[in-house]
Amino acid sequence: MTTPPTPPAPPPDCGPGAAPAPDPEARGLRLVLVLITLTVVSGLIDAVSYLGLGRVFTANMTGNVVVLGFAAAGAPGFSVPRTATSLSCFLVGAAVGGRVAARFGTGGPRRRWARLTLAGEAVLVGLSAVAAFAWPDRTGTDYALIGLTAFAMGGRNATVRKLGVPDLTTTVLTMTLTGLAAESRLGDDTGHRSPRRTAAVIAMVAGAFLGAWLVLRHGLAIPLLIAAVASGVLAVSASGRE
C-alpha cells in the first residue's frame, strides 16, 4: 500500500496573518521631494546659462522662446544661434525622454524609469561641468554647455510630464503662480495644494540665487557640478510614489 504524497507547504507569506510583501515603489524619496529638489537644480542651471552663456535659458523654454524673439529683433546682448541651439537640443532631449517613457514608463515601475532619466541628466550635466573646468571661456565650450544642459532638461521635462505630479513641472512656474493667486483667499479659496506650489516657487528662487552667487564668484563649473551631483543623488534615492 503506497503512502499518499505530502502536499507542498504553502509559501511563508501566504498565511492569514502574514504581512504583505513590501512595495518596491515605496523605497526612497517621494516624488514630490524629488521634483522640488529638481526645481532647485533648474534654478542653478538657468543661472549658469543666462548669466554665463549669453542670455539664453536651457531649462526654462518659455523664457527662451521670448529670448529668441528678442535676438531675432536685434536686441543687444542676445544671440539667435545660441538660443536656437538651446531650443533644438531641448526638443531632441524631450523626444528621447518621450521614447524612454514609452519603453520603461508604460506598465513598468515609476521608480526605475525616474531613476534612469535622472541618471542620464546627472551624466550630461556632469559632462558640462567637466567641459567648463577643462576649457573655460571658449565659444565652443559655451555651445557644448548649452547643448548638454538643454538636452538634459528636455529629457527630464518629458519624464516629469509623464509622471504627472500636480503643480511640480520643475522648470516653469507660470501656472504654479497662477494657481497660488487664483485659488487663494482672494480668489476662489480652494488652494488645497498651496504648500506644494509655494515650495516650488521658493525652490526655484533658491536655486537661481545660489546659481547666480556661484557664477558671479566662481564661474560656471562649480554650479554645474553641484547640479550634476544633486541629480545623481536623486537618481539613486528616488521612489515611485508621490
C-alpha positions in Angstrom: 0.0 0.0 0.0 1.5 3.3 -1.1 1.6 6.4 1.1 -0.2 9.4 -0.4 2.2 12.3 -1.4 2.5 15.1 1.1 1.0 18.3 -0.2 3.6 21.1 -0.7 3.9 23.6 2.1 2.4 27.0 1.4 4.8 29.9 0.9 5.8 31.5 4.1 4.0 34.8 3.2 0.6 33.2 2.3 -0.7 32.7 5.8 -3.7 34.6 7.1 -1.7 36.8 9.4 1.3 37.3 7.1 2.5 40.8 6.4 2.1 42.0 2.7 5.1 42.0 0.6 6.9 45.4 0.6 6.1 47.6 -2.3 9.4 48.3 -4.3 8.0 51.6 -5.5 7.8 52.9 -1.9 11.6 52.7 -1.3 13.3 56.1 -1.4 12.4 59.7 -1.5 8.8 60.6 -2.5 8.5 62.1 -6.0 7.2 65.4 -4.5 10.5 65.9 -2.7 12.5 64.8 -5.7 10.7 67.2 -8.0 11.1 70.1 -5.6 14.8 69.4 -5.4 14.9 69.3 -9.2 13.3 72.7 -9.3 16.3 74.0 -7.3 18.6 72.4 -9.9 16.7 74.1 -12.7 17.4 77.5 -11.0 21.0 76.6 -10.8 21.2 75.6 -14.5 19.3 78.7 -15.7 21.6 80.9 -13.7 24.5 79.3 -15.4 23.0 79.6 -18.9 21.6 83.1 -18.7 24.4 84.8 -16.8 27.3 82.8 -18.2 26.3 81.6 -21.7 25.0 84.7 -23.4 21.5 85.4 -22.0 20.0 82.1 -23.0 17.9 79.7 -21.0 18.4 76.0 -21.1 15.8 74.8 -18.6 13.0 77.4 -19.0 11.9 77.2 -22.6 9.0 79.7 -22.1 11.6 82.4 -21.4 13.8 81.0 -24.2 11.1 81.5 -26.9 10.8 85.1 -25.8 14.6 85.5 -25.8 14.6 84.1 -29.4 12.2 86.9 -30.4 14.5 89.5 -28.7 17.5 88.1 -30.5 15.8 88.0 -33.9 14.8 91.6 -33.5 18.4 92.5 -33.0 18.3 93.4 -29.3 21.8 93.8 -27.9 23.2 91.0 -25.8 21.1 88.2 -27.3 22.1 85.6 -29.8 19.9 83.7 -32.3 22.4 80.9 -32.8 22.8 80.2 -29.0 19.1 80.4 -28.4 18.3 78.2 -31.3 20.9 75.7 -30.1 19.2 75.6 -26.7 15.7 75.1 -28.2 16.7 72.4 -30.7 18.7 70.4 -28.1 15.9 70.7 -25.6 13.4 69.4 -28.2 15.7 66.5 -29.1 16.1 65.7 -25.4 12.4 65.8 -24.9 11.9 63.4 -27.8 14.4 61.0 -26.3 12.7 61.3 -23.0 9.4 60.5 -24.5 10.9 57.4 -26.1 12.3 56.3 -22.8 8.9 56.9 -21.2 7.3 54.7 -23.8 9.9 52.0 -23.3 10.1 52.0 -19.5 7.1 54.0 -18.2 4.2 52.1 -19.6 3.2 49.5 -17.1 6.7 49.4 -15.5 7.8 50.7 -12.2 7.9 54.5 -12.0 10.9 54.2 -9.7 13.1 52.6 -12.2 12.0 54.9 -15.0 12.5 58.1 -13.0 16.0 56.9 -11.8 17.1 56.1 -15.3 16.2 59.6 -16.5 17.8 61.3 -13.6 21.0 59.3 -14.1 21.1 60.4 -17.7 20.7 64.0 -16.5 23.5 63.6 -14.0 25.8 62.3 -16.7 25.0 65.1 -19.1 25.3 67.9 -16.6 28.4 66.3 -15.2 30.0 66.3 -18.7 29.1 70.0 -19.0 30.9 70.7 -15.6 34.0 68.8 -16.9 34.0 70.9 -20.0 33.6 74.1 -18.0 36.5 73.1 -15.8 38.8 72.0 -18.6 38.1 74.6 -21.4 36.6 77.7 -19.8 35.8 80.9 -21.6 35.7 79.4 -25.1 32.9 79.8 -27.6 32.9 76.1 -28.4 32.6 75.3 -24.7 29.7 77.7 -24.4 27.8 75.9 -27.1 28.7 72.5 -25.6 27.3 73.6 -22.2 24.1 74.9 -23.9 23.6 71.7 -25.8 24.3 69.3 -23.0 22.2 71.1 -20.4 19.3 71.8 -22.7 19.3 68.1 -23.9 19.3 67.0 -20.2 16.4 69.4 -19.3 14.4 68.2 -22.3 14.7 64.6 -21.2 13.8 65.5 -17.7 10.8 67.6 -18.7 9.4 64.7 -20.8 9.7 62.4 -17.8 8.1 64.9 -15.4 5.2 65.5 -17.8 4.5 61.7 -18.0 4.8 61.3 -14.2 2.0 63.9 -13.9 2.7 65.1 -10.3 0.4 68.2 -10.0 2.0 71.6 -9.8 5.6 70.4 -10.0 6.9 70.9 -13.5 10.4 71.7 -12.1 11.1 74.4 -14.8 8.2 76.7 -15.5 6.2 78.4 -12.7 3.6 80.4 -14.7 0.7 78.0 -13.9 2.0 77.5 -10.4 1.9 81.2 -9.6 -1.5 81.4 -11.3 -2.8 78.6 -9.1 -1.5 80.3 -6.0 -3.3 83.5 -6.8 -6.5 82.1 -8.4 -7.1 79.6 -5.6 -6.0 81.9 -2.7 -8.5 83.5 -0.3 -8.7 86.5 -2.7 -9.6 84.0 -5.5 -11.9 81.1 -5.2 -10.4 80.0 -1.8 -9.7 76.4 -2.9 -5.9 76.4 -2.6 -5.6 72.8 -1.3 -2.1 72.5 -3.0 -0.8 75.9 -1.9 2.1 74.4 0.2 3.4 72.4 -2.7 3.1 75.4 -5.1 4.8 77.7 -2.6 7.6 75.2 -2.1 8.2 75.1 -5.9 8.4 78.9 -6.1 10.8 79.0 -3.1 12.9 76.2 -4.6 13.3 78.0 -7.9 14.3 81.3 -6.3 16.7 79.5 -4.0 18.3 77.7 -7.0 18.6 80.8 -9.0 20.1 82.7 -6.1 22.6 80.1 -5.4 23.5 79.7 -9.0 23.9 83.4 -9.6 26.1 83.7 -6.5 28.3 80.9 -7.6 28.5 82.1 -11.2 29.5 85.6 -10.2 32.2 84.4 -7.8 33.4 81.0 -9.0 32.4 80.7 -12.7 30.3 78.1 -14.4 31.9 74.8 -13.4 31.0 74.7 -9.7 27.2 75.3 -10.0 27.1 72.7 -12.8 29.0 70.2 -10.7 26.5 70.8 -7.8 23.6 70.3 -10.2 25.1 67.1 -11.5 25.7 65.7 -8.0 22.2 66.6 -6.9 20.7 64.8 -9.9 22.9 61.8 -9.3 21.9 61.6 -5.6 18.2 61.8 -6.7 18.8 59.1 -9.3 19.9 56.7 -6.5 17.3 57.7 -4.0 14.0 58.4 -5.9 11.0 56.3 -5.3 8.0 55.8 -7.5 5.4 57.1 -5.1 4.1 60.7 -4.8 
